Amino acid sequence: MRNNLLWKKPETGIAPAERSAMPMDELIRHFFGKDFGGIMARRGDFMPSFEVTETAEKIAVTAELPGMAEKDVELTIDEGVLRVKGEKRNERTEEEKGYHISERSYGSFERAFALPDGLDLDKVTAIFKDGVLTVTLPKDETKRETVRKIDIKRS
């Protein structure tokens, strides 16, 4: 039988009726191509949940990192961007009479947060407890850039 769907990609073989059953990340990859990263994580990558909260005194970034330790996470601030990188490795081996199971999984992630002016970057703290990372960025209004109006003169 001949394929009459001209827009159907030959490498995936996905018909329109099958599209609704696809997970969203697979649908985006089908449309944009297999190398499209976009905002979606690649298969095998680990994408933890992040929460950003702000009060009058501070900004707090919290990440849920189950199964990870502080040595698995790297924090940097460069040119006003907080970057959180990490790698999760999990290995499980089970041996019983008559069978042997060995599983390995690896995943990496990286998130970047643009920071506003007015933070005291010398007093940033990070605490890792029970699989939760909390980065606290205290505010300091003296470090806030001021907006200045510039008069335009006619030449």
Residue pairs with C-beta under 8 A, 6 or more apart in sequence:
5 15
5 16
8 14
8 15
9 30
11 34
12 30
14 22
14 30
19 27
19 30
22 30
24 40
25 40
25 41
28 36
28 38
28 40
29 36
29 40
32 38
41 47
41 109
44 105
44 106
44 107
45 107
45 108
45 109
46 86
46 88
46 107
46 108
46 109
47 109
48 63
48 64
48 65
48 86
48 109
49 63
49 64
50 61
50 62
50 63
50 84
50 111
51 61
51 62
51 63
52 59
52 60
52 61
52 62
52 113
53 59
53 60
53 62
54 60
56 139
57 138
57 139
58 136
58 137
58 138
58 139
59 115
59 116
59 119
59 136
59 137
59 139
60 134
60 135
60 136
60 137
61 82
61 84
61 113
61 134
61 135
61 137
62 132
62 133
62 134
62 135
63 84
63 111
63 132
63 133
64 131
64 132
65 72
65 73
65 86
65 88
65 128
65 131
65 132
65 133
66 131
67 88
67 90
67 131
68 86
68 88
68 131
69 128
70 128
70 133
72 86
72 87
72 88
72 89
73 84
73 85
73 86
73 128
73 133
74 83
74 84
74 85
74 86
75 82
75 83
75 84
75 126
75 135
76 82
76 83
76 85
77 83
77 115
77 121
77 124
80 114
80 115
81 112
81 113
81 114
81 115
82 112
82 113
82 115
82 135
82 137
83 110
83 111
83 112
83 113
84 109
84 110
84 111
84 112
84 113
84 133
84 135
85 108
85 109
85 110
86 108
86 109
86 110
87 106
87 107
87 108
87 109
88 105
88 106
88 107
88 108
88 109
89 104
89 105
89 106
90 103
90 104
90 105
90 106
91 102
91 103
91 104
92 101
92 102
92 103
92 104
93 100
93 101
93 102
93 103
94 100
94 101
94 102
95 101
115 137
117 143
117 144
117 145
118 139
118 140
118 141
118 143
118 144
118 145
119 137
119 138
119 139
119 140
119 143
120 137
120 138
120 139
120 140
120 143
121 137
123 138
123 140
124 135
124 136
124 137
124 138
125 135
125 136
126 133
126 134
126 135
126 136
127 133
127 134
127 136
128 134
